[in-house]
Amino acid sequence: MPWTIVERRLGKAGGYKARAARQRDWDRKYGADAWAIGYVLDGAFVRQEEALESVYQASYEAHFDAHPQDLAELCATAKVLRNPHAEATTGVDLQVPAIMESLRRRGLSLHGSEVVDIGTWEG
């Protein structure tokens, strides 16, 4: 089914409460399974789940392929990854899941001792 874009929101998706309220409104307005969150990429609508794969994960894959030393350092240093901006704002975190999936696909894991922040937050 082709998607009709009915609302555009540039930038942050908002905190959990704001997102949940907006999504309840969309359920009432369009039906529970009749709307999706996504991005317009090269003129086409891409659902957020697909963008996680085609944009975020692909970007990390390309970076790790080009900079294997970054990947080795990340695995050796981190015991857990944290997105301080997503935590502070209860925003959607696409960065950490993309990195963790990239590691999983490579048969790698984090085996360090540090909490490593992905991105920044300057509240």
N, C-alpha and C positions, 0 to 999 in steps of 0.2 A: 504494500500500500504506500503510495507517495504521501509524504508528510506535508502538512500545511503549517507554516510557521505563524503562530498567532501571538507570540510574545517574544521580544528580544530583551535580553538582560546582559549587558556587557560587564565583564569583570567578575567579581566574587559572587558565588551562589548564595552567600549569606550563612548565618549560623543555623544550628539545628532547628530551633523553634521557628524561625522565619521560614526555613525551607519546608518544614512539616506543615505549617499553616498554608503556605502557598500550594503545596501538593494536595492538601485536603480540598482546597478551593477548586483546583483543576479536576479532581475526582468528581466533585459536584457539577462542575461546568461541562466537562467533556466525557465523563465516564471513567471508571477506575482503570481500565486497560486501554484507554483511547488517547493517551498523551505520552510524550517522552521528553526527556531532557537530553540535549545534545548540542552539537556545534555545526556551523555551516563551514565546510572545508571544500575549497575549490568549487564552490557553487552548489554543493550537495549537502543535504542534512545527514549527519553522522551521529548516531546515538552515543551517549556518554560511555557506555560499556564498550562500544566498538572503538571509540576514540582512545580509550585506555590502552587498547591493543595497538591501534594503527598510528597513534601519535606518541603517547607517553612511553610505552614499552619499546616501541621501535626506536625512539630517540635514545633511550638508555642502552639498548642493544648496540646501536651504532657507536655511541660514546665508548662503551666498554670494549668493543671490537677495535676501535682506534687507539684506546688508551688502556691496555691491559694492566698497566701498573696501578691505575686508579681502582680497578676491580680488585686486584690483589690487596691493596692497602685497605680498602673498605672491608673486605672479608676478614683481614687480620686484625683490624682495629675495633670494629663494631660488634657488640653483642646484640644490640637492638637499634633500629632506626626510628627517628622521631621527626615529625613535621611540626615545628613549634607554631607556625601560623595556623595550621588546621586545628591544632589542640586549643590555641588561645581563642579562636573564633568559632569553634565547633564546625568549621567549614569542611567541605569535601576534600579528602586527601587522595589524590591520584598519584602522587610521587612515590610514597613508600610502597604501596601495592605494586606499582610498575617495577621498581627496583627488586623487590622480593621475588616477583615472578621471573624477572631476568635471571636472578641467581638460581631459582628452582630449575629453569630450563637448561642451565649450564651444569646442573648437578652440584651446585655450590651452596654454601651456607655461611652465615656469620659465625665466627668463632673467636672474636676478640673479647675485650672486657669493658668497652666504652659504649655509652649512649651517644650516637652520632646524629646530629641534627641535619636534616635535609631541608634546605631553604632557610629563611630567616623570619624573624618576627620582631618588629620594632614598635609594638603596641602603641 
